[in-house]
Amino acid sequence: MTQPTAGRDPRFPFTAIVGQTPMKRALLLNAINPRIGGVLVRGKKGTAKSTAVRSLAALLPQVPVVPGCPYSCEPGAPQEVCQWCQQAGRASASANRQVRIVDLPVGATEDRLVGSLDIEQAIKSGEKNFEPGLIATAHRGILYIDEVNLLNDHLVDVLLDAAAMGRNYVEREGISVSHDAEFMLVGTMNPEEGDLRPQLLDRFGLAVEVDGVFQPEERREVVRRRMAFEASPFDFMDAWVEMEQAERERLISSQRRLADVVVPDEILELITDICAEYQVDGLRGDIVMYKTASTIAAYEGRAVVDVEDVREAALMALLQQPHLVTEQLDNMLEDFQNQQRDREPSDQDNSSDQDPGDSDSDREPDPPEPETEEPGDAALGDEWFEVGDPYAVQNLQVQPPDRRARRSSGRRATTVSDTSAGRYVGARVPQGAPSDLALD
């Protein structure tokens, strides 16, 4: 039965998209855990990039908000920053609405993105009031950038900083404002129209490539579903409502399970080894892989992260690395699994070697063996030898020669003089060449 169309936005169902599993997987993981840092979807035109992002907003469960709040504050949450919610009675009100998707135009200015001074209010009343930007509007929602590679690099820097910190800081025109900015960042781009700078490419948490090549069966199914949607959008949406609801409930349960997911120490060691092997700059890659692997385990209904979760996380978190080789990654994971098998203790072998009924404490010590004499010992007997005569020890102490030079003529003691002068005794003709002259 077709539901009333009033207030409904005709959007292609997320679960009705044919193929493109890596893209849909990355979007769902970011929806479960926005702390991953967003996703960059790279692919040619006509690969359902924009369709998947807009369909995801309709798939996500509704969120409670304070009615009329420009920052989409959560009712009952502390409102220390939001001036709008601090007014009497506003923060206590509550309403549910669909997750908002905010489009960031390629030609947007920095004032439109982060917010600026409300010029109209300043002219009318002379007061400095802050006018929120698109980042404030996207709080607790999705911020979508189509053709992100054509956006100004400075705006991309500001946007990624706000997404990483979870807050937007504005210091301009004499105003100082900060507000929450927790949103799911999604960027799409066509590599044929230019690529992002490596510094900006690394700032996205996940990156996936969408394939534009479909098999004939997939092409036929895409055409059938698209024609059915264009003929009657709401009837087509109603046909997929059960699949959408099942996926929505799975997302909700995954968000609740995420806090209880455990990452063993050996898995953390594997994550850091992979990032070190691929020479990932900084530690952002390690952190993103950790968060992504935990989210994958929560989405699959498990409480402990395993090796397959790490592999899938690495393929999405390290795609921007130019030297990522899938075969090398698989070899590392295989070596890791082999090492884990070798470390497992063989409890079964140890239990079979030792009888559980015997123990060292219950067993009495064995009696000492009697000492037995060898046959040859008795026939030998004892032999005695007299001590030799004492002999005089020769004194081997040698007096070292005196080589010290003294200022003395050495009349009674033989010594070395440091001068050529001495006591006069007599004169004679020297033999050979004279070395010194005596003047009488």
Order of alpha helices (4+ residues) and beta strands (2+ residues): alpha-beta-alpha-beta-alpha-beta-beta-alpha-beta-alpha-beta-alpha-beta-alpha-beta-beta-beta-alpha-beta-alpha-alpha-alpha-alpha-alpha-alpha-alpha-alpha-alpha-beta-beta
